[in-house]
C-alpha cells in the first residue's frame, strides 16, 4: 500500500501526495497533489507567492499554469509527522490538470530509509 504524505503551506494543510515519482540519484521525490479544497490552485499559489515575494520559475496566466521556485514554508510530512527535508520544495501545475509537489536534495541515508522502493527501482534500472 502506498504511503500518503501531508502537504503544508505555513501551518495550513493544503493536501496530500503519495510521492510516487523519484530521481533517487539526485535525492528527489515528487508526486501529484490531491488538494483539500478546490480553491487551491493557480490563483491561490500565485497570490501566495506574490505576497511572500517568492519568485516564480514559470507563470502562464492565460493557461493558469505555474511553477514556483523554492517555498521555504512548504513542507511535506509522513503519516508520523516526520518532515521530508530537502534543499528545496516547489509546486508546479495547471488548473484543470495535476499539480505536483517536489522535494529536492534529500540527503542519504534518510532518502534510502524513507524511500527504499525508489532506491530499489533506480538500482534495478541501472543494473546495480
N, C-alpha and C positions, 0 to 999 in steps of 0.2 A: 504494500500500500504506500502510495506517495505521501510524503510529509507535506503539511501545509504551514506556510510561514506568514506571519502577520506583518503588514507594512504600515509604518507610522510616519507621519509628517508632523514634526514637532511632537506633541503628545496625542495627536488625533490619529486614530486608526482609520486609514483610508481604504484598506482592502487586504486581500490575501494573494499569495502566489505559491506555486509548487516548486519554483526554481528548477524547472525541468530541463533547462538547457545550460551548457557549460563550455568553457575553454579551460580545461584542467591545467594545461601547461602555463597558462597566464594567471591562474588563480581567480578565474571569473565564473560567476553563476548568474543566470538571468532567467526570467520567466514571465509568462502572461499574468497581468494583474486582473483580479476579479474585484472591482471596486465595490465598496459597501453602499454607495449611493450613486445614482446616475448623474448627479451634479458634478462629480469628479470627472475630469477630462480636460480637453484643450483649454477652455476658458478658465477653469479653476487653476490649472497649472501655470498658465501664462500670467494670470493675476498674482498668484503666489510668488512666482519668480521675479516679477516686476517690483512687487512690494518689498522683497528681500534683497534686491539688487543682485540676483543670480543671472549670470549670462546664459543665454540660450544658444545651444550649439546649432540648432536649426529651428526656423519658425516660418510656417506657410499658412498664414491666416485664412486664405481662400479655401484651403483644403482642410483646415482645422488640424494640422499636423505639427507636432512639436517634438523637440529633443532638447533636454536640459543638459547643462553641464553639471558638475558635482553639486549636490544639495546636502550640505552638512547635517541639516535637521531631518534628513530622510534615513530611516533605519528599518532593517528587516530582522525579525526575531523568530526563533524556532518555537515549537509548542511549549518549551520550558521557559521561554522568556529570554533565552540567550541570544544576544545580538550577533549577527553575522557581520563581523567587522572587516572592512576592506579599506583601500585607499580612496575610494570614491563610489558614490551611489548616484545613479541617474535614472530618469524615466524618459521613455520615448514612445510615441504612438500617434494615433489619429482617431478623431471621433468617428464612430461607425465601424471601426476596426479595433484590433487589440492594442493595448498599451502594455509595455514591458518595463520591468524594473531590473536594473543591472547593479551588481555588486562586483567591483573590480579590485584586483590586487589583494585577495585574501591570502594571508601567509600560511605556509606549511609549517608545522604539521596539522594545524587546525583544519585546513581545507581537506586534507586526506581523511581526518576523523569525521568531519561534518558531512562530506560528500564522497564517501568511498565508491558509490556507484558511478559517479562521473570520472573518478580516477581510473577505475577498472575499465570503463568504456574507452577512455583515452589510451590506456596501455594496450588493450586488445586491438584498437585501430592502428596503433603504431608498432605492433609486434614486440612489446616489451614484457 
